[in-house]
Amino acid sequence: MPFAIVFPMFDPVAVQLGPIAIRWYALAYIVGIVAGWWYVVRLASRPGLWGARDHPGRAAIDDWVFWVTLGVILGGRIGYVLFYDFAVYFADPMAILRLWEGGMSFHGGLVGVAIATFLVARKHRLPTLALGDLAAAAAPIGLFLGRVANFLNGELWGRPTDVPWGIVYPPAGPEPRHPSQLYEAGLEGLVMFVVLAVLIYRFHALKSEGRVAGVFLILYALARIAVETVRTPDPQIGFLWGGLTMGMALSLPMGLIGLWLVWRSRGR
């Protein structure tokens, strides 16, 4: 067997406070939301980044972040139930409430965020994409932390490989595997955050309605599809047909919507 790193199997509980256990995944959500809120407030407080566009004030952002948090959790859970394991949850509906057992979908969370953004924008009489562009700018923070939490939990591993950095995940068997969680953390998190920040601060992308959101959707779709080629498909689904996975299928329309938003932003 080629050289490989044996995964150390971290404790899934990050912090234990008496009877309260805070898991890595929950901690990633908490830190991601707080850090994303801070970054969004920072962007919204720079009028020069927006040009003549209407943009939200602090009160609207605080209200929006609360509803976005609900959108991420509810949308992520409902999306997982519908897209990934409907039969199991249909047989045991109460299992939907057991969030600590895992099972969240990024694409479902994205829909939840979109709905929350639309409703809060209407409430505060703001253009929906004023909040949508901010959500896109901050989303890579949460994506990075979420994928790192997936790695620490020893879940969503990649396919068998002979690359020198392959990792043996004991629950998956003796073969070294791609650390696909770290690939996604790098592409969906670090790379995408830097690219969007450069577009915002260097090329003034916030002055064009929907451009930041469009680029985010395109980059996420490309990164997710690329990593899905080395990530182990969800065992209860496997491949849909050919080499297509559920993650690829859900990401394709994201990329198309992103292309439309970028095209639409040209004249704005």
Backbone as JSON, one array per atom type, in Angstrom:
{
  "sequence": "MPFAIVFPMFDPVAVQLGPIAIRWYALAYIVGIVAGWWYVVRLASRPGLWGARDHPGRAAIDDWVFWVTLGVILGGRIGYVLFYDFAVYFADPMAILRLWEGGMSFHGGLVGVAIATFLVARKHRLPTLALGDLAAAAAPIGLFLGRVANFLNGELWGRPTDVPWGIVYPPAGPEPRHPSQLYEAGLEGLVMFVVLAVLIYRFHALKSEGRVAGVFLILYALARIAVETVRTPDPQIGFLWGGLTMGMALSLPMGLIGLWLVWRSRGR",
  "N": [[0.84, -1.19, 0.0], [0.57, 2.28, -0.82], [2.23, 5.11, 0.7], [0.33, 6.66, 3.26], [-1.75, 8.86, 5.17], [-3.08, 8.23, 8.31], [-6.28, 8.81, 9.41], [-6.95, 10.67, 12.35], [-9.36, 10.42, 13.82], [-11.08, 12.48, 15.29], [-12.72, 13.71, 18.25], [-16.15, 14.13, 17.92], [-17.42, 16.07, 19.41], [-16.83, 19.35, 20.07], [-16.8, 21.21, 22.19], [-17.55, 20.72, 25.56], [-19.88, 21.53, 27.88], [-20.78, 20.86, 30.77], [-23.87, 19.29, 30.74], [-24.28, 20.11, 28.18], [-23.39, 19.71, 24.89], [-21.35, 20.88, 22.38], [-20.99, 20.43, 19.08], [-18.55, 19.98, 16.4], [-19.65, 20.69, 13.93], [-21.86, 22.28, 14.62], [-20.47, 24.32, 15.88], [-19.09, 25.34, 13.71], [-21.2, 26.45, 12.26], [-22.05, 28.46, 14.05], [-19.75, 30.15, 14.37], [-19.34, 30.77, 11.68], [-21.68, 32.2, 11.0], [-21.51, 34.43, 12.73], [-19.02, 35.56, 11.94], [-19.61, 36.0, 9.23], [-21.71, 37.84, 9.48], [-20.27, 40.02, 10.62], [-18.55, 40.64, 8.46], [-20.36, 41.33, 6.44], [-21.57, 43.61, 7.56], [-19.36, 45.27, 7.53], [-18.91, 45.56, 4.75], [-21.3, 46.78, 3.97], [-21.1, 49.2, 5.22], [-19.46, 50.76, 3.72], [-19.93, 53.11, 1.63], [-18.68, 53.87, -0.75], [-18.13, 51.54, -2.08], [-20.46, 50.83, -3.26], [-21.45, 52.7, -5.03], [-24.0, 54.25, -6.82], [-25.97, 52.55, -5.99], [-28.72, 51.36, -4.0], [-28.28, 50.3, -0.7], [-28.25, 48.1, 2.19], [-28.89, 49.2, 5.58], [-27.65, 49.08, 9.01], [-29.73, 48.15, 10.73], [-31.42, 46.71, 9.0], [-29.65, 44.72, 8.17], [-29.09, 43.32, 10.55], [-31.64, 42.28, 11.12], [-31.97, 40.74, 8.83], [-29.86, 38.83, 9.03], [-30.71, 37.25, 11.16], [-33.0, 35.95, 10.06], [-31.84, 34.72, 7.87], [-30.22, 32.87, 9.14], [-32.15, 31.09, 10.14], [-33.12, 30.31, 7.66], [-30.91, 28.96, 6.56], [-30.65, 26.75, 8.31], [-33.25, 25.5, 8.33], [-33.74, 25.28, 5.55], [-31.47, 23.84, 4.77], [-31.83, 21.42, 6.14], [-34.36, 20.5, 5.22], [-33.78, 20.35, 2.51], [-31.87, 18.29, 2.5], [-33.43, 16.14, 3.35], [-35.28, 15.93, 1.21], [-33.66, 15.71, -1.12], [-31.67, 13.79, -0.6], [-32.28, 11.63, 1.22], [-34.99, 10.76, 1.27], [-36.73, 8.54, 1.53], [-36.04, 7.31, 3.99], [-36.66, 9.32, 5.88], [-39.32, 9.68, 5.34], [-40.38, 7.33, 6.26], [-39.82, 7.62, 8.96], [-40.72, 10.29, 10.22], [-40.13, 11.87, 12.5], [-37.41, 11.77, 12.73], [-36.44, 13.84, 11.27], [-36.22, 15.99, 12.92], [-34.02, 15.43, 14.44], [-31.39, 16.89, 14.42], [-28.81, 16.68, 15.37], [-27.86, 14.29, 14.52], [-26.82, 14.7, 12.07], [-26.9, 15.58, 8.51], [-27.35, 17.74, 6.31], [-28.04, 19.93, 3.6], [-26.28, 21.82, 1.28], [-27.4, 23.02, -0.99], [-30.12, 23.07, -0.37], [-30.01, 24.77, 1.84], [-29.19, 27.08, 0.5], [-31.48, 27.72, -0.97], [-33.18, 28.29, 1.18], [-31.88, 30.57, 2.23], [-32.21, 32.3, 0.06], [-35.0, 32.65, 0.03], [-35.41, 33.84, 2.57], [-33.9, 36.17, 2.18], [-35.3, 37.44, 0.1], [-37.79, 37.99, 1.39], [-37.03, 39.63, 3.58], [-35.87, 41.75, 2.22], [-38.1, 42.83, 0.92], [-39.55, 43.64, 3.16], [-37.95, 45.7, 4.19], [-37.88, 47.39, 2.08], [-35.88, 47.15, 0.08], [-33.72, 46.46, -2.75], [-33.71, 43.07, -3.72], [-31.32, 41.86, -4.56], [-29.43, 43.49, -3.42], [-29.07, 42.57, -0.86], [-28.59, 39.96, -1.6], [-26.12, 40.01, -2.96], [-24.45, 40.64, -0.83], [-24.81, 38.37, 0.76], [-23.63, 36.45, -0.88], [-20.97, 37.33, -0.89], [-20.19, 36.82, 1.74], [-20.7, 34.14, 2.13], [-18.59, 32.2, 1.5], [-17.1, 32.1, 3.87], [-18.61, 30.65, 5.77], [-18.83, 28.29, 4.29], [-16.17, 27.38, 4.17], [-15.62, 26.87, 6.92], [-17.59, 24.96, 7.44], [-16.81, 22.8, 5.79], [-14.34, 22.18, 6.9], [-15.25, 21.29, 9.36], [-16.61, 19.0, 8.47], [-14.38, 17.49, 7.77], [-13.1, 17.16, 10.28], [-15.03, 15.67, 11.52], [-14.71, 13.33, 10.21], [-16.17, 12.57, 7.86], [-17.95, 12.41, 4.69], [-15.88, 11.65, 2.92], [-13.35, 11.21, 0.32], [-12.87, 9.4, -2.82], [-11.08, 6.26, -3.28], [-7.5, 6.55, -3.62], [-4.13, 7.01, -4.94], [-2.55, 9.16, -4.4], [0.05, 11.06, -2.75], [-0.9, 12.4, -0.51], [-3.08, 11.04, 0.38], [-5.63, 9.89, 2.62], [-6.34, 7.59, 5.18], [-9.4, 6.66, 6.19], [-10.66, 5.1, 8.83], [-13.46, 4.14, 9.18], [-14.16, 3.9, 6.52], [-12.7, 1.91, 5.39], [-9.55, 0.25, 4.46], [-8.26, 1.59, 2.38], [-6.33, 4.36, 1.12], [-7.73, 7.61, 0.77], [-9.02, 10.43, -1.11], [-8.83, 13.55, 0.54], [-11.47, 14.97, 0.35], [-13.04, 16.8, 1.66], [-11.28, 18.78, 2.48], [-10.41, 19.7, 0.01], [-12.75, 20.93, -0.86], [-13.03, 22.85, 1.16], [-10.87, 24.47, 0.55], [-11.39, 25.31, -2.16], [-14.18, 26.15, -2.28], [-14.22, 27.75, -0.09], [-11.65, 29.31, 0.77], [-10.44, 30.06, -1.78], [-12.66, 31.08, -3.21], [-13.54, 33.13, -1.5], [-11.36, 34.92, -1.63], [-11.32, 35.55, -4.38], [-13.87, 36.8, -4.72], [-13.57, 38.93, -2.92], [-11.52, 40.38, -4.16], [-12.84, 41.11, -6.51], [-14.77, 42.78, -5.4], [-13.35, 44.81, -3.94], [-11.29, 45.62, -5.65], [-12.28, 45.68, -8.28], [-14.74, 46.79, -8.01], [-17.24, 45.39, -7.89], [-19.64, 45.42, -6.48], [-21.02, 47.59, -7.34], [-22.46, 46.84, -9.51], [-25.48, 45.42, -9.92], [-26.16, 42.25, -8.72], [-23.87, 41.05, -9.67], [-21.83, 40.03, -7.93], [-23.25, 37.99, -6.63], [-23.83, 36.4, -8.87], [-21.26, 35.6, -9.78], [-20.44, 34.17, -7.55], [-22.27, 31.97, -7.6], [-21.52, 30.74, -10.0], [-18.81, 30.06, -9.5], [-19.08, 28.4, -7.27], [-20.56, 26.28, -8.35], [-18.75, 25.27, -10.26], [-16.59, 24.53, -8.59], [-17.78, 22.64, -6.89], [-18.69, 20.66, -8.68], [-16.23, 19.85, -9.73], [-14.92, 18.75, -7.45], [-16.69, 16.74, -6.82], [-15.98, 14.75, -8.58], [-14.01, 13.34, -7.34], [-14.99, 12.71, -4.92], [-16.65, 10.5, -2.68], [-19.75, 9.24, -3.64], [-22.96, 9.79, -2.04], [-23.92, 7.05, -0.1], [-26.57, 6.07, -0.03], [-27.61, 6.94, -2.37], [-25.75, 6.9, -4.49], [-24.49, 6.89, -7.86], [-26.31, 8.9, -10.15], [-26.74, 8.68, -12.99], [-24.47, 7.41, -15.37], [-21.51, 9.1, -14.66], [-22.62, 11.0, -13.06], [-23.43, 12.76, -10.1], [-25.59, 13.48, -7.28], [-24.82, 15.92, -6.14], [-23.54, 17.16, -8.32], [-25.71, 17.36, -10.11], [-27.43, 19.13, -8.76], [-25.87, 21.37, -8.71], [-25.5, 22.23, -11.32], [-27.81, 23.82, -12.33], [-27.41, 26.01, -10.64], [-25.02, 27.16, -11.61], [-25.93, 28.0, -14.14], [-27.88, 29.91, -13.46], [-26.17, 31.72, -12.23], [-24.6, 32.55, -14.43], [-26.58, 33.9, -15.86], [-27.15, 36.0, -14.06], [-24.71, 37.39, -14.04], [-24.54, 38.15, -16.74], [-26.82, 39.77, -16.83], [-26.03, 41.8, -15.17], [-24.33, 43.39, -16.63], [-25.29, 45.73, -17.87], [-25.89, 47.29, -15.74]],
  "CA": [[0.0, 0.0, 0.0], [1.37, 3.5, -0.83], [2.22, 5.91, 1.93], [-0.92, 7.37, 3.48], [-1.96, 9.4, 6.5], [-4.23, 7.62, 8.98], [-7.11, 9.84, 10.03], [-6.87, 10.47, 13.81], [-10.68, 10.27, 14.43], [-11.31, 13.5, 16.3], [-13.98, 13.67, 18.99], [-17.11, 15.0, 17.24], [-17.82, 17.15, 20.31], [-15.76, 20.34, 20.17], [-16.83, 21.82, 23.52], [-18.5, 20.1, 26.49], [-20.18, 22.39, 29.02], [-21.71, 20.09, 31.57], [-24.71, 18.44, 29.89], [-24.38, 20.72, 26.85], [-22.29, 19.33, 23.99], [-21.32, 21.65, 21.14], [-20.25, 19.65, 18.09], [-17.77, 20.76, 15.44], [-20.51, 21.21, 12.88], [-22.61, 23.38, 15.22], [-19.52, 25.41, 16.1], [-18.82, 25.94, 12.39], [-22.36, 27.3, 11.94], [-22.06, 29.64, 14.93], [-18.65, 31.04, 14.0], [-19.57, 31.22, 10.32], [-22.73, 33.23, 10.99], [-20.99, 35.64, 13.38], [-18.0, 36.15, 11.07], [-20.29, 36.5, 8.05], [-22.41, 39.08, 9.87], [-19.26, 41.09, 10.75], [-18.05, 41.0, 7.12], [-21.45, 42.0, 5.74], [-21.68, 44.96, 8.13], [-18.21, 46.03, 7.03], [-19.13, 45.9, 3.34], [-22.44, 47.7, 3.85], [-20.74, 50.5, 5.79], [-18.55, 51.43, 2.79], [-20.75, 53.6, 0.5], [-17.89, 53.95, -1.96], [-18.15, 50.25, -2.78], [-21.78, 50.61, -3.84], [-21.79, 53.69, -6.04], [-25.36, 54.8, -6.71], [-26.91, 51.5, -5.6], [-29.27, 51.3, -2.65], [-27.72, 49.19, 0.06], [-28.9, 48.03, 3.5], [-28.3, 49.75, 6.79], [-27.36, 48.13, 10.08], [-30.95, 47.53, 11.24], [-31.86, 45.73, 8.01], [-28.7, 43.61, 8.17], [-29.31, 42.53, 11.77], [-32.88, 41.56, 10.91], [-31.72, 39.77, 7.76], [-29.0, 37.74, 9.49], [-31.54, 36.35, 11.97], [-33.84, 35.14, 9.19], [-30.94, 33.9, 7.06], [-29.82, 31.75, 9.99], [-33.26, 30.13, 10.08], [-33.17, 29.78, 6.3], [-29.82, 27.99, 6.4], [-30.93, 25.54, 9.08], [-34.46, 24.83, 7.84], [-33.54, 24.91, 4.16], [-30.46, 22.79, 4.69], [-32.39, 20.15, 6.6], [-35.41, 20.08, 4.29], [-33.12, 19.97, 1.27], [-31.26, 16.96, 2.67], [-34.53, 15.16, 3.39], [-35.88, 15.78, -0.11], [-32.71, 15.36, -2.17], [-30.69, 12.75, -0.3], [-32.7, 10.46, 2.01], [-36.42, 10.96, 1.47], [-37.4, 7.31, 1.96], [-35.8, 7.09, 5.42], [-37.4, 10.3, 6.68], [-40.75, 9.44, 5.13], [-40.72, 6.23, 7.15], [-39.67, 8.07, 10.34], [-40.69, 11.77, 10.12], [-39.55, 12.51, 13.68], [-35.96, 11.82, 12.54], [-36.12, 15.13, 10.66], [-35.9, 16.92, 14.01], [-32.78, 15.04, 15.12], [-30.32, 17.55, 13.66], [-27.49, 16.27, 15.87], [-27.43, 13.09, 13.81], [-26.26, 15.1, 10.78], [-27.77, 15.57, 7.36], [-27.69, 19.08, 5.84], [-27.75, 20.12, 2.18], [-25.94, 23.21, 0.93], [-28.34, 23.55, -1.98], [-31.34, 23.39, 0.35], [-29.72, 25.98, 2.61], [-29.16, 28.19, -0.43], [-32.87, 28.09, -1.23], [-33.67, 28.93, 2.4], [-31.29, 31.91, 2.28], [-32.84, 33.1, -0.99], [-36.35, 33.0, 0.48], [-35.27, 34.8, 3.66], [-33.4, 37.41, 1.61], [-36.41, 38.07, -0.63], [-38.79, 38.5, 2.33], [-36.48, 40.75, 4.35], [-35.7, 42.87, 1.29], [-39.42, 43.45, 0.74], [-39.92, 44.29, 4.42], [-37.16, 46.93, 4.36], [-37.96, 48.13, 0.81], [-34.56, 47.12, -0.53], [-33.59, 45.49, -3.85], [-33.33, 41.75, -3.21], [-29.92, 41.56, -4.86], [-28.53, 44.24, -2.53], [-28.76, 41.6, 0.18], [-28.06, 38.75, -2.23], [-24.69, 40.19, -3.21], [-23.76, 40.54, 0.45], [-24.82, 36.96, 1.16], [-22.64, 35.75, -1.7], [-19.63, 37.73, -0.45], [-19.87, 36.24, 3.05], [-20.95, 32.69, 2.16], [-17.4, 31.35, 1.57], [-16.62, 31.94, 5.25], [-19.32, 29.52, 6.32], [-18.49, 27.08, 3.54], [-14.86, 26.93, 4.62], [-15.73, 26.29, 8.26], [-18.4, 23.75, 7.37], [-16.03, 21.7, 5.21], [-13.35, 21.78, 7.9], [-15.99, 20.48, 10.33], [-16.8, 17.69, 7.85], [-13.1, 16.77, 7.88], [-12.88, 16.78, 11.68], [-15.99, 14.62, 11.84], [-14.38, 12.11, 9.47], [-17.32, 12.24, 7.02], [-17.91, 12.92, 3.31], [-14.53, 11.44, 2.41], [-13.23, 11.03, -1.12], [-12.72, 8.06, -3.39], [-9.73, 5.71, -3.12], [-6.49, 7.22, -4.43], [-2.74, 6.71, -4.62], [-1.8, 10.41, -4.23], [0.83, 11.0, -1.51], [-1.62, 12.98, 0.62], [-4.27, 10.25, 0.66], [-5.9, 9.68, 4.04], [-7.1, 6.39, 5.5], [-10.5, 6.88, 7.14], [-10.98, 3.74, 9.28], [-14.81, 3.65, 8.87], [-14.34, 3.69, 5.08], [-11.89, 0.81, 4.92], [-8.11, 0.43, 4.55], [-7.66, 2.3, 1.24], [-6.18, 5.81, 1.21], [-8.77, 8.32, 0.04], [-8.89, 11.87, -1.26], [-9.48, 14.37, 1.58], [-12.31, 15.85, -0.47], [-13.56, 17.9, 2.49], [-10.29, 19.86, 2.44], [-10.47, 20.28, -1.33], [-13.89, 21.85, -0.89], [-12.73, 23.98, 2.03], [-9.97, 25.36, -0.18], [-12.01, 25.9, -3.35], [-15.44, 26.84, -1.98], [-13.99, 28.71, 0.98], [-10.54, 30.25, 0.65], [-10.28, 30.6, -3.13], [-13.82, 31.87, -3.58], [-13.54, 34.35, -0.71], [-10.36, 35.83, -2.17], [-11.77, 36.02, -5.7], [-14.96, 37.75, -4.55], [-13.04, 40.14, -2.28], [-10.81, 41.14, -5.19], [-13.86, 41.72, -7.39], [-15.46, 43.84, -4.67], [-12.48, 45.92, -3.55], [-10.43, 46.08, -6.75], [-13.03, 45.91, -9.51], [-16.0, 47.48, -7.66], [-18.33, 44.55, -8.38], [-20.9, 45.73, -5.8], [-21.72, 48.66, -8.07], [-23.27, 46.2, -10.54], [-26.45, 44.59, -9.21], [-26.18, 40.82, -8.98], [-22.62, 40.49, -10.2], [-21.16, 39.22, -6.91], [-24.05, 36.77, -6.46], [-23.67, 35.57, -10.05], [-19.93, 34.99, -9.78], [-20.45, 33.16, -6.49], [-22.98, 30.78, -8.06], [-20.7, 30.09, -11.03], [-17.62, 29.46, -8.89], [-19.46, 27.27, -6.43], [-20.94, 25.17, -9.21], [-17.54, 24.7, -10.84], [-15.81, 23.88, -7.54], [-18.49, 21.45, -6.39], [-18.66, 19.63, -9.72], [-14.86, 19.35, -9.82], [-14.61, 17.91, -6.3], [-17.55, 15.56, -6.87], [-15.33, 13.7, -9.38], [-13.13, 12.54, -6.46], [-15.7, 12.5, -3.65], [-17.49, 9.32, -2.67], [-21.17, 9.6, -3.66], [-23.73, 9.37, -0.87], [-24.18, 5.61, -0.3], [-27.98, 5.76, -0.25], [-27.99, 7.39, -3.71], [-24.77, 6.47, -5.49], [-24.5, 7.7, -9.07], [-27.63, 9.01, -10.75], [-26.51, 7.95, -14.24], [-23.1, 7.68, -15.78], [-20.7, 9.55, -13.52], [-23.29, 12.15, -12.45], [-23.85, 12.61, -8.71], [-26.61, 14.43, -6.87], [-24.18, 17.22, -5.97], [-23.36, 17.74, -9.65], [-27.01, 17.67, -10.69], [-27.97, 20.3, -8.1], [-24.99, 22.51, -8.96], [-25.62, 22.7, -12.7], [-28.68, 24.99, -12.46], [-26.78, 27.14, -9.94], [-24.1, 27.79, -12.54], [-26.69, 28.68, -15.19], [-28.45, 31.13, -12.86], [-25.05, 32.64, -12.05], [-24.28, 33.13, -15.73], [-27.63, 34.86, -16.19], [-26.99, 37.19, -13.22], [-23.55, 38.15, -14.51], [-24.94, 38.77, -18.01], [-27.79, 40.82, -16.52], [-25.37, 42.91, -14.47], [-23.47, 44.16, -17.53], [-25.83, 47.06, -18.15], [-26.35, 47.92, -14.49]],
  "C": [[0.88, 1.24, 0.0], [1.27, 4.22, 0.5], [0.9, 6.65, 2.07], [-0.98, 7.83, 4.93], [-3.19, 8.71, 7.1], [-4.99, 8.71, 9.72], [-7.19, 9.62, 11.54], [-8.21, 10.31, 14.52], [-10.86, 11.22, 15.61], [-12.64, 13.24, 17.02], [-14.96, 14.6, 18.29], [-17.6, 16.16, 18.09], [-16.64, 18.1, 20.47], [-15.65, 20.91, 21.57], [-17.9, 21.13, 24.35], [-18.68, 21.0, 27.68], [-21.23, 21.71, 29.87], [-22.53, 19.17, 30.67], [-24.82, 18.93, 28.44], [-23.15, 20.36, 26.03], [-22.4, 20.13, 22.7], [-20.42, 20.92, 20.16], [-19.53, 20.56, 17.11], [-18.66, 21.42, 14.4], [-21.33, 22.39, 13.4], [-21.7, 24.59, 15.44], [-19.19, 26.12, 14.78], [-19.96, 26.86, 12.0], [-22.31, 28.59, 12.76], [-20.99, 30.63, 14.52], [-18.85, 31.6, 12.6], [-20.59, 32.33, 10.24], [-22.23, 34.53, 11.6], [-19.96, 36.33, 12.49], [-18.63, 36.7, 9.8], [-21.04, 37.79, 8.32], [-21.42, 40.25, 9.98], [-18.79, 41.57, 9.37], [-19.11, 41.76, 6.33], [-21.62, 43.43, 6.25], [-20.55, 45.84, 7.62], [-18.41, 46.47, 5.59], [-20.24, 46.94, 3.19], [-22.1, 49.09, 4.37], [-19.77, 51.29, 4.9], [-19.34, 51.91, 1.57], [-19.99, 53.64, -0.81], [-17.88, 52.66, -2.75], [-19.43, 50.06, -3.59], [-22.13, 51.58, -4.95], [-23.18, 54.24, -5.79], [-26.38, 53.78, -6.26], [-27.45, 51.71, -4.19], [-28.66, 50.1, -1.94], [-28.25, 49.23, 1.49], [-28.13, 48.72, 4.6], [-28.16, 48.67, 7.85], [-28.63, 47.42, 10.57], [-31.45, 46.44, 10.29], [-30.96, 44.51, 8.02], [-28.92, 42.71, 9.39], [-30.57, 41.69, 11.64], [-32.67, 40.43, 9.9], [-30.91, 38.58, 8.25], [-29.79, 36.75, 10.35], [-32.35, 35.41, 11.08], [-33.01, 34.25, 8.26], [-30.48, 32.68, 7.86], [-30.91, 30.67, 10.0], [-33.35, 29.49, 8.7], [-32.11, 28.73, 6.04], [-30.17, 26.67, 7.08], [-32.13, 24.79, 8.51], [-34.29, 24.38, 6.39], [-32.55, 23.79, 3.99], [-31.01, 21.44, 5.08], [-33.45, 19.63, 5.64], [-34.8, 19.63, 2.96], [-32.49, 18.59, 1.36], [-32.34, 15.88, 2.66], [-35.06, 14.89, 1.99], [-34.91, 15.23, -1.14], [-31.92, 14.08, -1.89], [-31.24, 11.52, 0.42], [-34.2, 10.5, 2.29], [-37.1, 9.72, 2.04], [-37.25, 7.08, 3.46], [-36.63, 8.04, 6.26], [-38.9, 10.18, 6.49], [-41.23, 8.33, 6.05], [-40.67, 6.64, 8.62], [-39.58, 9.6, 10.36], [-40.05, 12.46, 11.31], [-38.03, 12.6, 13.57], [-35.53, 13.14, 11.92], [-35.67, 16.12, 11.73], [-34.58, 16.61, 14.69], [-31.57, 15.57, 14.35], [-28.94, 17.08, 14.1], [-27.0, 14.99, 15.21], [-26.82, 13.42, 12.44], [-27.29, 15.06, 9.67], [-28.23, 16.97, 6.98], [-27.26, 19.2, 4.37], [-27.43, 21.57, 1.91], [-26.99, 23.79, 0.0], [-29.69, 23.88, -1.34], [-31.17, 24.65, 1.19], [-29.7, 27.22, 1.73], [-30.57, 28.67, -0.75], [-33.47, 28.79, -0.01], [-33.16, 30.35, 2.55], [-31.95, 32.82, 1.25], [-34.24, 33.55, -0.58], [-36.29, 34.06, 1.58], [-34.83, 36.17, 3.14], [-34.51, 38.16, 0.89], [-37.41, 38.71, 0.33], [-38.28, 39.7, 3.11], [-36.27, 41.97, 3.45], [-37.03, 43.58, 1.05], [-39.83, 44.21, 2.0], [-39.22, 45.64, 4.56], [-37.1, 47.76, 3.08], [-36.58, 48.29, 0.17], [-34.59, 46.21, -1.76], [-33.1, 44.16, -3.3], [-31.85, 41.46, -3.42], [-28.93, 42.42, -4.07], [-28.12, 43.34, -1.37], [-28.15, 40.34, -0.41], [-26.58, 38.85, -2.51], [-23.89, 40.1, -1.92], [-23.71, 39.1, 0.94], [-23.75, 36.18, 0.42], [-21.22, 36.07, -1.25], [-19.22, 37.03, 0.84], [-19.97, 34.72, 3.08], [-19.68, 31.84, 2.21], [-16.84, 31.16, 2.97], [-17.28, 30.72, 5.89], [-19.01, 28.22, 5.61], [-17.15, 26.51, 3.98], [-14.95, 26.23, 5.97], [-16.54, 25.0, 8.25], [-17.63, 22.57, 6.82], [-14.92, 21.26, 6.16], [-14.02, 20.92, 8.98], [-16.28, 19.1, 9.77], [-15.53, 16.85, 7.97], [-12.88, 16.29, 9.31], [-13.84, 15.68, 12.11], [-15.68, 13.3, 11.13], [-15.5, 11.64, 8.58], [-17.13, 12.85, 5.63], [-16.52, 12.78, 2.7], [-14.55, 11.2, 0.9], [-13.11, 9.58, -1.54], [-11.29, 7.57, -3.18], [-8.74, 6.36, -4.09], [-5.11, 6.73, -4.06], [-1.9, 7.98, -4.52], [-1.1, 10.39, -2.88], [0.08, 11.54, -0.29], [-2.93, 12.23, 0.92], [-4.4, 9.95, 2.14], [-6.73, 8.41, 4.21], [-8.14, 6.75, 6.56], [-10.97, 5.5, 7.6], [-12.41, 3.29, 9.0], [-15.02, 3.33, 7.39], [-13.52, 2.53, 4.55], [-10.41, 1.16, 4.91], [-7.49, 1.27, 3.43], [-7.47, 3.79, 1.56], [-7.22, 6.49, 0.32], [-8.44, 9.8, -0.09], [-9.53, 12.58, -0.06], [-10.37, 15.42, 0.91], [-12.9, 17.0, 0.34], [-12.59, 19.09, 2.46], [-10.21, 20.5, 1.06], [-11.6, 21.31, -1.39], [-13.66, 23.06, 0.0], [-11.84, 24.99, 1.31], [-10.65, 26.06, -1.34], [-13.24, 26.73, -3.02], [-15.25, 27.92, -0.92], [-12.92, 29.72, 0.66], [-10.46, 30.89, -0.73], [-11.44, 31.52, -3.49], [-13.89, 33.17, -2.78], [-12.57, 35.37, -1.28], [-10.81, 36.4, -3.51], [-12.87, 37.07, -5.56], [-14.49, 39.05, -3.89], [-12.28, 41.01, -3.28], [-11.8, 41.82, -6.13], [-14.54, 42.9, -6.7], [-14.56, 45.05, -4.45], [-11.65, 46.47, -4.7], [-11.23, 46.46, -7.99], [-14.45, 46.43, -9.25], [-17.24, 46.71, -8.12], [-19.66, 44.86, -7.69], [-21.66, 46.86, -6.48], [-22.62, 48.11, -9.17], [-24.19, 45.18, -9.89], [-26.41, 43.13, -9.66], [-24.87, 40.22, -9.45], [-21.91, 39.6, -9.18], [-21.92, 37.91, -6.7], [-23.87, 35.84, -7.65], [-22.33, 34.87, -10.09], [-19.84, 33.91, -8.7], [-21.11, 31.87, -6.97], [-22.17, 30.02, -9.1], [-19.52, 29.37, -10.39], [-17.98, 28.28, -8.01], [-19.8, 26.06, -7.29], [-19.71, 24.48, -9.8], [-16.73, 23.93, -9.78], [-16.48, 22.6, -7.08], [-18.46, 20.33, -7.42], [-17.27, 19.01, -9.83], [-14.56, 18.38, -8.68], [-15.47, 16.65, -6.29], [-16.92, 14.42, -7.69], [-14.39, 12.85, -8.54], [-13.76, 12.28, -5.1], [-16.57, 11.26, -3.75], [-18.96, 9.73, -2.69], [-21.88, 9.12, -2.39], [-24.2, 7.93, -1.07], [-25.64, 5.28, -0.59], [-28.47, 6.18, -1.63], [-27.05, 6.82, -4.76], [-24.76, 7.42, -6.67], [-25.91, 7.73, -9.64], [-27.65, 8.3, -12.1], [-25.14, 8.36, -14.75], [-22.27, 8.02, -14.56], [-21.33, 10.7, -12.79], [-23.71, 11.83, -11.02], [-24.94, 13.64, -8.41], [-26.02, 15.83, -6.71], [-23.95, 17.92, -7.3], [-24.69, 18.22, -10.23], [-27.6, 18.94, -10.07], [-27.14, 21.55, -8.37], [-25.12, 23.07, -10.37], [-26.57, 23.88, -12.85], [-28.15, 26.22, -11.72], [-25.87, 27.9, -10.88], [-24.83, 28.55, -13.63], [-27.34, 29.96, -14.67], [-27.36, 32.17, -12.65], [-24.65, 33.32, -13.35], [-25.3, 34.19, -16.12], [-27.48, 36.14, -15.37], [-25.81, 38.03, -13.68], [-23.87, 38.85, -15.83], [-25.87, 39.93, -17.76], [-27.11, 42.04, -15.91], [-24.55, 43.8, -15.39], [-23.99, 45.58, -17.74], [-26.29, 47.79, -16.91], [-25.16, 48.48, -13.74]]
}
